[in-house]
Amino acid sequence: MSTSYNRIAGHSIERLAALSDGIFAVAMTLLVLDLHAPARELIHSEQDLWRTLAAMSPQLVAYLMSFLTLGIFWNGQQAQLSRFTQGNRHLTWIHIAFLFAVSIMPFSTRLLAEFIRYRAALLCYWGNVLLLGAVLYLSWRYALRSDLVTEDTTPDIRCAIEHRITVGQALYAAGAALCLIDTYVSIAFIVLVQINFAIAPQIRWLSRV
């Protein structure tokens, strides 16, 4: 009896994790390549250097924000991959779609850095983050429905993974909405949310977020 190709494709979680690590590494490296030292011929005093560095602050803020974003979503994906018993063709393509969203983060970061005062640039950046969260949530829900998670994945663990994504996306959406006031207010809020994600495991009352 012949075997359908779709039944044997995409089973290796290890290969998917390796691909993901590589794309995350490239995307995070591309972020810093957009940062350039001031042109030497334009700097004639220490004051000139400080002014030039101050003018670069939007690029530095966008870099910091995106590096944190990718770090957060890398952790989120790894939390899921560690709970999968195996993959299948559909789950693999869901994660490839997730990696597509990762790969365009350098572009949305550059757009935000160049037009940091424009709401459209911030909303494009938020759209990138929303896509990351939506696809990661889809991955988890699909894995649950397809019985691809380990037996020791308790209901508490399932809820914790879903809660992390949904609360995070709600906070990002709230941050994006603040651009109606000012884009800098919006960015400050998003950075605070990201710092919370980074340090929350060390603080008991924040550990649920």
C-alpha positions in Angstrom: 0.0 0.0 0.0 1.4 3.4 -1.0 2.2 6.0 1.7 1.1 9.6 1.4 4.1 12.0 1.4 2.2 14.3 3.7 2.1 11.6 6.4 5.9 11.4 6.6 6.9 15.0 6.0 7.9 17.4 8.8 8.1 15.0 11.7 11.5 16.1 13.1 11.2 18.7 15.9 15.0 18.8 16.1 15.3 20.0 12.5 12.6 22.6 13.0 14.4 23.9 16.1 17.7 24.1 14.3 16.1 26.0 11.4 14.5 28.4 13.9 17.7 29.0 15.8 19.5 29.9 12.6 16.8 32.3 11.4 16.5 34.0 14.8 20.3 34.3 14.9 20.4 35.9 11.4 17.5 38.3 12.1 19.1 39.4 15.4 22.4 40.0 13.7 20.8 41.9 10.8 19.3 44.3 13.4 22.8 45.5 14.5 24.0 45.9 11.0 21.8 48.9 10.6 23.7 50.7 13.3 26.6 52.7 11.9 29.3 54.7 13.8 29.2 58.4 13.0 31.2 59.5 10.0 34.6 60.6 11.2 34.7 63.6 8.8 31.6 65.0 10.5 33.0 64.9 14.0 35.3 67.7 15.0 34.7 67.9 18.8 33.3 65.9 21.6 30.1 68.0 21.5 29.7 67.0 17.8 30.0 63.3 18.8 27.4 63.7 21.6 25.0 65.4 19.2 25.4 62.7 16.6 24.9 60.0 19.1 21.7 61.7 20.3 20.5 61.9 16.7 21.0 58.1 16.5 18.8 57.4 19.6 15.8 56.4 17.5 17.9 53.7 15.9 19.2 52.5 19.2 15.8 52.4 20.8 14.4 50.5 17.8 17.3 48.0 17.9 16.8 47.4 21.7 13.1 46.9 21.3 13.5 44.5 18.4 16.3 42.5 20.0 14.0 42.1 23.1 11.1 41.2 20.9 13.0 38.4 19.1 14.4 37.1 22.4 10.9 36.9 23.9 9.5 35.1 20.8 12.5 32.8 20.6 11.8 31.8 24.2 8.1 31.4 23.4 8.8 29.1 20.5 11.3 27.0 22.4 8.7 26.5 25.2 6.4 25.0 22.6 8.9 22.9 20.8 10.0 21.4 24.1 6.4 20.2 24.6 5.9 18.6 21.2 6.3 14.8 20.9 6.8 15.2 17.1 5.8 17.4 14.2 3.8 16.9 11.1 3.6 18.7 7.7 1.0 21.2 8.9 2.8 22.1 12.2 6.0 22.6 10.3 4.5 25.0 7.8 2.9 26.9 10.7 6.3 27.4 12.2 7.8 28.3 8.8 5.1 31.1 8.7 6.3 32.1 12.1 9.9 32.3 10.9 8.7 34.4 8.0 7.5 36.9 10.6 10.8 36.7 12.3 12.7 37.3 9.1 10.9 40.6 8.4 11.6 42.0 11.8 14.8 43.8 10.6 12.7 45.6 7.9 10.0 46.7 10.3 12.7 47.8 12.8 14.4 49.9 10.1 11.1 51.4 9.1 10.4 52.4 12.7 13.9 53.8 13.3 13.7 56.0 10.2 10.2 57.2 10.8 9.9 57.0 14.6 7.5 60.0 14.8 5.1 58.4 12.3 2.2 56.4 13.5 2.1 54.3 10.3 5.7 53.1 11.0 4.8 52.1 14.6 1.6 50.3 13.4 3.6 48.4 10.8 6.0 47.3 13.6 3.1 46.3 15.8 1.6 44.4 12.9 4.9 42.4 12.7 4.6 41.6 16.4 0.9 40.7 16.1 1.8 38.3 13.3 4.4 36.6 15.5 2.0 36.2 18.3 -0.9 35.0 16.2 1.1 32.3 14.4 2.7 31.1 17.7 -0.8 30.8 19.2 -2.1 29.0 16.2 0.8 26.6 16.5 0.0 25.7 20.1 -3.7 25.3 19.5 -3.0 23.1 16.4 -0.6 20.9 18.4 -3.2 20.5 21.2 -5.9 19.5 18.7 -3.6 17.1 16.9 -2.4 15.4 20.1 1.2 16.4 19.4 2.1 17.5 22.9 3.8 15.4 25.6 1.8 13.5 28.2 3.2 15.5 31.1 1.8 18.8 29.6 -0.7 19.4 32.3 -3.7 21.8 32.0 -1.8 24.4 34.0 1.1 24.3 31.5 -1.3 24.5 28.6 -3.0 27.6 30.2 0.4 29.2 31.1 1.6 29.0 27.4 -1.7 30.4 26.1 -1.8 33.0 28.8 1.7 34.2 28.0 0.8 34.8 24.3 -2.7 36.3 24.8 -1.6 38.7 27.6 1.5 39.7 25.8 -0.4 40.5 22.6 -3.0 42.5 24.6 -0.2 44.5 26.2 1.4 45.1 22.8 -1.9 46.2 21.4 -2.3 48.6 24.3 1.1 50.0 23.6 0.3 50.4 19.9 -2.9 52.3 20.8 -0.9 54.8 22.8 0.6 56.1 19.5 -2.7 58.1 19.3 -1.1 60.1 22.1 2.5 60.1 21.0 4.7 57.5 19.3 7.4 57.9 22.0 4.8 57.1 24.7 3.8 54.0 22.8 7.4 52.9 22.4 8.2 53.5 26.1 5.2 51.4 27.1 6.2 48.5 24.8 9.8 48.6 26.1 8.5 48.4 29.6 6.3 45.4 28.7 9.4 43.7 27.1 11.5 44.3 30.2 8.7 42.8 32.3 8.8 39.7 30.1 12.5 39.5 30.5 12.7 39.9 34.3 9.3 38.6 35.4 10.5 35.0 36.1 12.6 36.5 38.9 9.7 38.5 40.5 7.0 36.4 42.0 4.1 38.8 41.5 5.0 39.2 37.8 5.7 35.5 37.1 2.2 34.9 35.6 2.8 37.3 32.8 
